[in-house]
Amino acid sequence: MKKKLISLLAVVALTVGTLAGCSSSGEPAAAGNDTEDAAASDESTEGDDAAAEDGAADDTAAASNVKAGFIFLHDENSTYDLNFLNGAKEACEKMGVEYITKTNIPEGQECYEAACELADAGCNFIFADSFGHEDYMIEAAKEYPEVQFCHATGTKAHTENLDNFHNVFASIYDGRYLAGIVAGMKLNEMIENGDITAEQAKMGYVGAFTYAEVISGYTSFFVGARSVCPSVTMEVTFTGSWYDETAEKEGANKLIEDGCVLISQHADSMGAPTACETAGVPNVSYNGSTASACPNTFLVSSKINWEPYFEYAMGCVADGTPIDTDWCGTLETGSVELTELGSAVAEGTQEAIDAAKADLIAGKVHVFDTTKFTVDGAALDSYEADVDTDADYTPDHEVVSDGYFHESGAEFRSAPYFNVQIDGINLLDTAF
């Protein structure tokens, strides 16, 4: 394996996360079993438990040839990165995989250097979690053809056509749609209680950038809310950063001052939720519960559970089988989840979620049903999306058929490409 010469400054910058299972000496430690949970199990299932333990031992033995490395844009202070950190930790400990994490790695050459360090440390599975990491992961994949590189939110695995570079995402729009139903139920309660009128049912949304991922997210949230609260409208503001607590708090406060009575977000700090808690405005967060910090206003959070993918991909490395070039998790794979409901939700919310989730899984409901929204007053009958999913770089694909916009998934690519501005959503700024 070719050794990489990394500058001392880069080495200092590449921190090893405390959640990574690394010893204080900096050497990666093998993940252990949770014996406390095992001891607390019901004695009546002793036979089943023994069989499960045998299966877990087999899994651990099968994955003993895997050493994983993880690259994160931020650290545990970012809800986005914490969600990945938790998924990596859980998967590696479950499978008995030795692992190392690198946190606070910018979307630049530092990512390539981090990937090379991990490969030189013996990692044969390396994962990075941010869109801007992709080009640097591809560069490293070409340098280390014997190492499997996987990347979340990227789009180039199909067109690069490398056996050892893979993209992954999940149908988080399903989760945001369900979270939107929670929001819509809360708005209905506020209307019924006389707190607001139907015309005042205006939500706010703090977004990071005007990327398709963010547009897909706030649109699915909005149509979910409108499926139960037809009068809802929404305003969206952008911060120009995935993680900027001050900007996110200011954005939420601006929306509240503008009459928004419920706030959600696609940004990674606690800025918006804490602004909502201070103002007493219901909040739908992202990537994890904010109930402990916002007990009076937290409603729910949608999130991607990355553990199923990590287990799948590391299992492929262990078995020597190919990893899918572009993998998309779903509600059915357990990759798209809602957190527990907060104390502020409306009565009947859980039942509404359960019914909608069942319909989504059964294909009875589609998030981007074109009969449920308009664009400039007209139905969206056709849309060619630039999804670049083949080696010939075919630029456009028709993505509206059977009455709905076919957002990211198995059909085209895993990363979102819904970038349509629908009626009922007002963008306050588009500089980002």
C-alpha positions as CSV (number, residue, x, y, z in Angstrom):
1,M,0.0,0.0,0.0
2,K,1.4,3.4,-1.0
3,K,2.1,5.6,2.0
4,K,1.0,9.2,1.9
5,L,3.1,12.1,3.2
6,I,0.7,14.3,5.1
7,S,1.9,17.6,6.5
8,L,2.2,18.1,10.2
9,L,-0.4,20.8,10.1
10,A,-2.9,18.4,8.4
11,V,-2.2,15.7,10.9
12,V,-2.9,18.1,13.8
13,A,-6.2,19.2,12.1
14,L,-7.4,15.7,11.7
15,T,-8.9,15.0,15.1
16,V,-10.0,11.6,16.2
17,G,-13.6,11.8,17.6
18,T,-14.1,10.6,21.2
19,L,-17.1,8.6,20.0
20,A,-15.0,6.6,17.7
21,G,-13.9,3.7,19.9
22,C,-10.3,4.9,20.0
23,S,-8.1,4.5,23.0
24,S,-6.4,7.5,24.7
25,S,-3.2,6.6,22.9
26,G,-4.9,7.3,19.5
27,E,-4.9,3.6,18.5
28,P,-8.4,2.4,17.3
29,A,-10.1,0.0,19.7
30,A,-12.3,-2.9,18.8
31,A,-15.9,-2.3,19.5
32,G,-17.3,-4.3,22.5
33,N,-20.5,-5.9,23.3
34,D,-23.1,-4.3,25.5
35,T,-23.2,-6.9,28.3
36,E,-25.4,-4.7,30.5
37,D,-28.3,-4.9,28.0
38,A,-27.8,-8.6,27.7
39,A,-27.9,-9.1,31.4
40,A,-31.2,-7.1,31.6
41,S,-33.0,-9.3,29.1
42,D,-36.1,-11.4,30.1
43,E,-35.1,-14.9,31.4
44,S,-38.2,-16.3,29.6
45,T,-36.4,-15.7,26.3
46,E,-33.2,-17.4,27.4
47,G,-33.2,-19.8,24.5
48,D,-33.9,-17.1,21.9
49,D,-31.2,-14.9,23.5
50,A,-28.6,-17.7,23.3
51,A,-29.4,-18.2,19.6
52,A,-29.2,-14.4,19.0
53,E,-25.9,-14.3,20.8
54,D,-24.5,-17.1,18.6
55,G,-25.7,-15.2,15.5
56,A,-24.0,-12.0,16.8
57,A,-20.8,-13.9,17.4
58,D,-21.0,-15.2,13.8
59,D,-21.5,-11.6,12.6
60,T,-18.5,-10.4,14.6
61,A,-16.3,-13.2,13.3
62,A,-17.4,-12.5,9.8
63,A,-16.6,-8.8,10.1
64,S,-13.2,-9.3,11.8
65,N,-11.5,-8.5,8.5
66,V,-13.1,-5.1,8.4
67,K,-11.5,-1.9,9.7
68,A,-13.6,1.2,9.2
69,G,-12.8,4.9,8.9
70,F,-15.3,7.7,9.1
71,I,-14.9,11.3,7.9
72,F,-17.3,13.9,9.3
73,L,-17.7,17.6,8.3
74,H,-18.3,18.7,11.9
75,D,-18.5,16.9,15.3
76,E,-21.1,15.9,17.8
77,N,-22.2,19.5,18.3
78,S,-23.8,19.3,14.8
79,T,-27.0,17.3,14.8
80,Y,-26.3,16.2,11.2
81,D,-22.9,14.8,12.1
82,L,-23.9,13.4,15.5
83,N,-26.6,11.3,13.6
84,F,-23.8,9.8,11.5
85,L,-21.5,9.3,14.5
86,N,-24.2,7.5,16.4
87,G,-25.0,5.2,13.4
88,A,-21.3,4.4,12.8
89,K,-20.8,3.6,16.5
90,E,-23.8,1.4,16.7
91,A,-23.1,-0.5,13.6
92,C,-19.4,-1.1,14.4
93,E,-20.1,-2.2,17.9
94,K,-22.8,-4.5,16.8
95,M,-20.6,-6.1,14.2
96,G,-17.4,-6.0,16.2
97,V,-15.6,-3.8,13.7
98,E,-12.6,-1.8,14.7
99,Y,-13.0,1.9,13.6
100,I,-11.6,5.4,13.6
101,T,-13.3,8.7,13.1
102,K,-12.0,12.0,11.8
103,T,-14.2,15.0,12.8
104,N,-14.3,18.6,11.6
105,I,-12.9,17.8,8.2
106,P,-13.7,20.6,5.7
107,E,-15.0,20.1,2.2
108,G,-11.5,20.5,0.7
109,Q,-8.2,18.9,0.3
110,E,-8.3,18.0,4.0
111,C,-10.8,15.3,3.2
112,Y,-8.4,13.7,0.7
113,E,-5.7,13.8,3.3
114,A,-8.0,12.3,6.0
115,A,-9.0,9.5,3.6
116,C,-5.4,8.7,2.8
117,E,-4.5,8.7,6.5
118,L,-7.3,6.2,7.2
119,A,-6.3,4.0,4.3
120,D,-2.7,4.0,5.5
121,A,-3.9,3.1,9.0
122,G,-5.3,-0.1,7.5
123,C,-9.0,0.9,7.0
124,N,-10.6,-1.0,4.1
125,F,-13.9,0.7,4.5
126,I,-13.9,4.6,4.5
127,F,-17.0,6.8,4.6
128,A,-17.5,10.5,4.3
129,D,-20.7,12.4,5.2
130,S,-20.9,15.7,3.4
131,F,-21.7,16.7,-0.2
132,G,-18.5,18.7,-0.7
133,H,-16.3,15.7,0.3
134,E,-17.2,13.8,-2.8
135,D,-14.4,14.9,-5.2
136,Y,-11.8,14.3,-2.6
137,M,-13.1,10.8,-1.8
138,I,-13.0,10.0,-5.5
139,E,-9.4,11.1,-5.6
140,A,-8.5,8.9,-2.7
141,A,-10.5,6.0,-4.2
142,K,-8.3,6.1,-7.3
143,E,-5.2,6.1,-5.2
144,Y,-6.4,3.1,-3.1
145,P,-8.3,0.7,-5.4
146,E,-8.2,-2.0,-2.7
147,V,-10.2,0.1,-0.2
148,Q,-14.0,0.7,-0.5
149,F,-15.0,4.3,-0.3
150,C,-18.6,5.3,0.4
151,H,-20.1,8.8,0.4
152,A,-23.4,10.3,1.5
153,T,-25.4,12.8,-0.5
154,G,-23.1,12.6,-3.5
155,T,-24.1,12.1,-7.1
156,K,-21.0,10.9,-9.0
157,A,-20.6,7.2,-8.3
158,H,-22.6,6.1,-11.4
159,T,-20.6,8.3,-13.7
160,E,-17.2,7.7,-12.2
161,N,-17.7,4.0,-12.7
162,L,-15.2,3.0,-10.0
163,D,-15.6,-0.4,-8.4
164,N,-14.6,1.0,-5.0
165,F,-16.6,4.3,-4.9
166,H,-20.2,4.3,-3.9
167,N,-23.0,6.8,-3.1
168,V,-25.7,6.5,-0.5
169,F,-28.7,8.4,0.7
170,A,-32.3,7.7,1.9
171,S,-35.8,8.7,1.1
172,I,-35.8,11.3,3.8
173,Y,-38.6,13.2,2.0
174,D,-40.9,10.4,3.4
175,G,-39.8,11.3,6.9
176,R,-40.2,15.0,6.3
177,Y,-43.6,14.4,4.9
178,L,-44.6,12.6,8.1
179,A,-43.1,15.4,10.2
180,G,-45.2,17.8,8.1
181,I,-48.3,15.9,9.2
182,V,-47.3,16.4,12.8
183,A,-46.9,20.1,12.1
184,G,-50.3,20.2,10.3
185,M,-52.0,18.5,13.1
186,K,-50.6,21.1,15.5
187,L,-51.7,24.0,13.3
188,N,-55.2,22.5,13.2
189,E,-55.2,22.3,17.0
190,M,-54.1,26.0,17.2
191,I,-56.9,26.9,14.8
192,E,-59.5,24.9,16.8
193,N,-58.4,26.5,20.0
194,G,-58.7,30.0,18.6
195,D,-55.0,30.7,18.9
196,I,-54.8,31.5,15.2
197,T,-57.2,31.7,12.3
198,A,-56.9,29.3,9.3
199,E,-55.4,32.2,7.3
200,Q,-52.7,32.6,9.9
201,A,-51.5,29.0,9.6
202,K,-48.1,30.1,8.3
203,M,-45.0,28.0,8.9
204,G,-41.4,29.1,8.7
205,Y,-38.4,27.0,7.6
206,V,-34.7,27.7,8.2
207,G,-32.7,26.2,5.3
208,A,-29.0,26.1,4.7
209,F,-28.6,26.4,0.9
210,T,-30.8,26.4,-2.1
211,Y,-29.7,22.9,-3.1
212,A,-32.1,20.3,-4.3
213,E,-31.7,18.4,-1.0
214,V,-33.0,21.4,0.9
215,I,-35.7,22.2,-1.6
216,S,-36.9,18.6,-1.6
217,G,-36.9,18.6,2.2
218,Y,-38.9,21.8,2.8
219,T,-41.3,20.9,0.0
220,S,-42.1,17.4,1.4
221,F,-42.5,18.9,4.8
222,F,-44.9,21.5,3.4
223,V,-47.1,19.1,1.4
224,G,-47.2,16.8,4.5
225,A,-48.6,19.7,6.5
226,R,-51.0,20.7,3.8
227,S,-52.4,17.1,3.6
228,V,-54.0,17.7,7.0
229,C,-54.2,21.5,7.1
230,P,-55.2,22.8,3.7
231,S,-54.8,26.5,4.5
232,V,-51.1,26.3,5.5
233,T,-48.5,28.5,3.8
234,M,-44.7,28.6,4.4
235,E,-41.8,31.0,4.3
236,V,-38.3,29.9,3.9
237,T,-35.0,31.7,4.8
238,F,-31.5,30.5,4.1
239,T,-28.3,30.8,6.1
240,G,-25.6,29.9,3.6
241,S,-24.1,27.4,6.0
242,W,-24.9,23.9,7.2
243,Y,-23.9,24.9,10.7
244,D,-24.2,28.5,12.0
245,E,-26.0,28.7,15.3
246,T,-26.2,32.5,15.2
247,A,-27.5,32.7,11.7
248,E,-30.0,29.9,12.3
249,K,-31.3,31.6,15.4
250,E,-31.6,34.9,13.6
251,G,-33.4,33.2,10.8
252,A,-35.9,31.6,13.1
253,N,-36.5,34.9,14.9
254,K,-37.0,36.7,11.6
255,L,-39.6,34.1,10.6
256,I,-41.4,34.4,13.9
257,E,-41.4,38.2,13.7
258,D,-42.9,37.8,10.2
259,G,-45.9,35.9,11.6
260,C,-44.8,32.3,11.3
261,V,-46.4,30.3,14.1
262,L,-44.5,27.0,13.7
263,I,-40.8,26.6,12.6
264,S,-38.9,23.7,11.0
265,Q,-35.3,23.5,9.6
266,H,-32.7,22.0,7.4
267,A,-29.7,23.2,9.2
268,D,-27.6,21.6,11.9
269,S,-27.4,23.6,15.1
270,M,-29.7,24.2,18.0
271,G,-30.1,27.9,16.9
272,A,-33.6,27.6,15.5
273,P,-35.0,25.2,18.2
274,T,-33.8,27.4,21.0
275,A,-35.2,30.5,19.4
276,C,-38.5,28.7,19.2
277,E,-38.4,27.6,22.9
278,T,-37.7,31.2,23.9
279,A,-40.6,32.5,21.8
280,G,-43.0,29.7,22.7
281,V,-43.3,28.6,19.1
282,P,-43.8,24.9,18.1
283,N,-40.7,23.5,16.4
284,V,-40.0,20.5,14.2
285,S,-36.3,19.7,14.3
286,Y,-34.1,17.5,12.1
287,N,-31.7,14.6,12.8
288,G,-32.6,14.1,16.4
289,S,-34.9,15.1,19.2
290,T,-34.5,18.5,20.9
291,A,-37.0,17.6,23.6
292,S,-34.5,18.0,26.4
293,A,-33.5,21.5,25.4
294,C,-36.9,22.5,24.2
295,P,-39.5,20.7,26.4
296,N,-42.3,23.1,25.7
297,T,-42.1,23.5,22.0
298,F,-40.5,20.3,20.4
299,L,-42.9,18.4,18.3
300,V,-40.9,15.8,16.4
301,S,-37.8,15.3,14.3
302,S,-37.2,13.3,11.1
303,K,-33.9,11.6,10.6
304,I,-32.0,9.1,8.5
305,N,-30.8,6.1,10.5
306,W,-27.4,5.3,9.0
307,E,-26.9,2.1,10.9
308,P,-28.6,-0.2,8.3
309,Y,-26.4,1.1,5.5
310,F,-23.2,0.8,7.5
311,E,-24.1,-2.8,8.4
312,Y,-24.9,-3.6,4.8
313,A,-21.8,-2.0,3.3
314,M,-19.3,-3.3,6.0
315,G,-21.0,-6.7,5.6
316,C,-20.2,-6.5,1.9
317,V,-16.5,-5.7,2.6
318,A,-16.4,-8.6,5.1
319,D,-17.9,-11.0,2.6
320,G,-16.0,-9.7,-0.4
321,T,-19.2,-8.9,-2.3
322,P,-19.8,-5.8,-4.3
323,I,-21.4,-2.7,-2.6
324,D,-24.3,-1.1,-4.6
325,T,-23.0,1.8,-6.6
326,D,-25.9,3.9,-5.4
327,W,-27.9,2.8,-2.4
328,C,-31.1,4.4,-1.1
329,G,-32.6,3.5,2.2
330,T,-36.3,3.7,2.9
331,L,-39.0,3.5,5.6
332,E,-39.0,-0.2,5.0
333,T,-35.3,-0.7,5.5
334,G,-35.5,1.3,8.8
335,S,-33.3,4.0,7.3
336,V,-36.0,6.8,7.6
337,E,-37.3,7.5,11.0
338,L,-39.2,9.9,13.2
339,T,-38.1,10.5,16.8
340,E,-40.5,10.2,19.7
341,L,-43.2,12.8,19.8
342,G,-42.9,15.8,22.0
343,S,-45.3,16.8,24.7
344,A,-46.7,19.7,22.6
345,V,-48.2,17.6,19.8
346,A,-51.9,17.6,19.0
347,E,-54.2,14.7,20.1
348,G,-54.4,12.0,17.4
349,T,-51.0,12.8,15.9
350,Q,-49.5,9.3,16.4
351,E,-52.5,7.7,14.7
352,A,-52.2,10.1,11.8
353,I,-48.5,9.2,11.4
354,D,-49.1,5.5,11.5
355,A,-51.8,5.7,8.8
356,A,-49.7,7.9,6.5
357,K,-46.6,5.7,7.0
358,A,-48.6,2.6,6.1
359,D,-49.9,4.3,2.9
360,L,-46.4,5.4,1.9
361,I,-45.0,2.0,2.3
362,A,-47.9,0.4,0.4
363,G,-47.5,2.9,-2.4
364,K,-51.0,4.3,-1.9
365,V,-49.6,7.8,-1.2
366,H,-46.7,9.5,-2.9
367,V,-45.1,12.5,-1.3
368,F,-44.8,14.5,-4.6
369,D,-48.3,13.7,-5.9
370,T,-48.7,16.2,-8.7
371,T,-52.5,16.5,-8.0
372,K,-51.6,18.0,-4.6
373,F,-49.6,21.0,-5.7
374,T,-49.2,23.5,-8.5
375,V,-46.3,25.4,-10.0
376,D,-47.2,29.0,-11.1
377,G,-50.8,28.0,-10.9
378,A,-50.6,25.0,-13.2
379,A,-50.2,21.3,-12.7
380,L,-46.7,19.8,-13.1
381,D,-47.3,17.4,-15.9
382,S,-43.7,16.8,-17.0
383,Y,-40.2,17.5,-15.7
384,E,-36.8,16.5,-17.0
385,A,-34.3,16.2,-14.1
386,D,-30.6,16.4,-14.5
387,V,-29.7,13.3,-12.6
388,D,-26.6,12.0,-14.4
389,T,-27.0,8.3,-13.5
390,D,-25.1,6.5,-16.3
391,A,-21.6,6.4,-17.7
392,D,-22.7,8.2,-20.9
393,Y,-23.8,11.2,-18.8
394,T,-27.3,11.2,-20.2
395,P,-28.3,14.7,-19.0
396,D,-32.0,14.6,-18.5
397,H,-34.7,12.1,-17.4
398,E,-38.4,12.5,-17.3
399,V,-39.3,12.1,-13.7
400,V,-43.0,12.8,-13.7
401,S,-45.2,9.8,-14.4
402,D,-48.1,7.9,-12.9
403,G,-49.3,11.1,-11.3
404,Y,-46.2,11.9,-9.2
405,F,-42.7,13.3,-9.3
406,H,-40.3,10.3,-8.8
407,E,-37.9,11.7,-6.3
408,S,-34.6,10.1,-5.4
409,G,-34.6,6.3,-4.9
410,A,-33.9,3.2,-6.8
411,E,-35.1,4.5,-10.2
412,F,-32.5,7.1,-10.9
413,R,-30.1,8.0,-8.0
414,S,-30.2,8.2,-4.2
415,A,-29.4,11.9,-3.8
416,P,-32.4,14.3,-4.1
417,Y,-33.1,16.2,-7.3
418,F,-36.5,17.7,-6.6
419,N,-35.8,21.4,-7.2
420,V,-39.2,22.7,-8.2
421,Q,-40.6,25.8,-6.5
422,I,-44.3,25.1,-5.8
423,D,-47.1,27.4,-5.0
424,G,-47.7,28.2,-1.3
425,I,-44.0,28.5,-0.4
426,N,-42.4,31.9,-0.3
427,L,-38.6,32.2,-0.4
428,L,-37.4,35.2,1.5
429,D,-33.9,35.1,0.1
430,T,-32.1,33.0,-2.5
431,A,-28.5,34.2,-2.3
432,F,-27.3,30.8,-1.2
